[in-house]
């Protein structure tokens, strides 16, 4: 059995270069995560905007149909002003 240390074992203080590399990698990881989150948020926002537009369009169609039904019923069911209640002239 050998007393040589494992090449994977930490053997003292890290060099400035190693610490700078770790800091740069950590900063890049944070930036990538934030960028991915921003992209996902943008996609979700686009989907919400599209859905809201579809819902608004359907609401307009329902409102138009309701108004048409109300107006059409008055037009079809209303008596001319000079017609008596019995419907005879």
C-alpha positions in Angstrom: 0.0 0.0 0.0 1.3 3.4 -0.9 1.3 6.5 1.2 1.1 8.8 -1.9 -1.8 11.2 -1.7 -4.7 10.7 -4.0 -4.6 13.1 -7.0 -8.2 14.0 -6.2 -7.5 15.0 -2.6 -7.3 18.7 -1.8 -3.7 19.4 -0.9 -3.5 22.9 0.5 -4.3 26.4 -0.6 -5.5 27.0 -4.1 -3.6 29.2 -6.5 -5.0 32.6 -7.6 -5.5 31.3 -11.0 -7.7 28.5 -9.7 -9.7 30.8 -7.6 -10.1 33.3 -10.4 -11.3 30.4 -12.7 -13.8 29.2 -10.1 -15.1 32.7 -9.7 -15.5 33.1 -13.4 -17.3 29.8 -13.8 -19.6 30.7 -10.9 -20.3 34.1 -12.4 -21.0 32.5 -15.8 -23.3 29.9 -14.2 -25.3 32.7 -12.5 -25.5 34.7 -15.8 -26.7 31.6 -17.7 -29.3 30.9 -15.2 -30.6 34.5 -15.2 -30.6 34.5 -19.0 -32.5 31.3 -19.1 -35.0 32.6 -16.6 -35.5 35.8 -18.6 -36.0 33.9 -21.8 -38.6 31.6 -20.1 -40.4 34.7 -18.6 -40.5 36.3 -22.1 -42.0 33.2 -23.6 -44.6 32.9 -20.9 -45.4 36.6 -21.3 -45.9 36.2 -25.0 -48.2 33.2 -24.4 -50.3 35.2 -21.9 -50.5 38.1 -24.3 -51.7 35.8 -27.1 -54.2 34.1 -24.9 -55.5 37.5 -23.5 -56.0 38.7 -27.1 -58.0 35.5 -28.0 -60.1 35.9 -24.9 -60.8 39.6 -25.6 -61.7 38.7 -29.2 -64.2 36.0 -28.0 -65.6 38.5 -25.4 -66.2 41.0 -28.3 -67.9 38.3 -30.3 -70.2 37.4 -27.4 -70.9 41.1 -26.7 -71.7 41.7 -30.4 -74.0 38.7 -30.5 -75.8 39.8 -27.3 -76.2 43.3 -28.7 -77.4 42.0 -32.0 -79.9 39.7 -30.2 -81.3 42.6 -28.1 -81.5 44.9 -31.1 -82.9 42.3 -33.4 -85.5 41.3 -31.0 -86.7 44.9 -30.5 -86.7 45.4 -34.3 -88.6 42.2 -35.0 -91.0 42.3 -32.0 -91.7 46.0 -31.8 -94.9 47.4 -33.2 -94.9 50.4 -35.4 -95.8 53.5 -33.4 -99.2 54.0 -35.0 -100.4 50.3 -34.6 -102.9 49.7 -31.8 -102.3 47.0 -29.2 -104.6 44.6 -30.9 -102.5 44.7 -34.1 -105.3 46.1 -36.3 -105.2 49.4 -38.0 
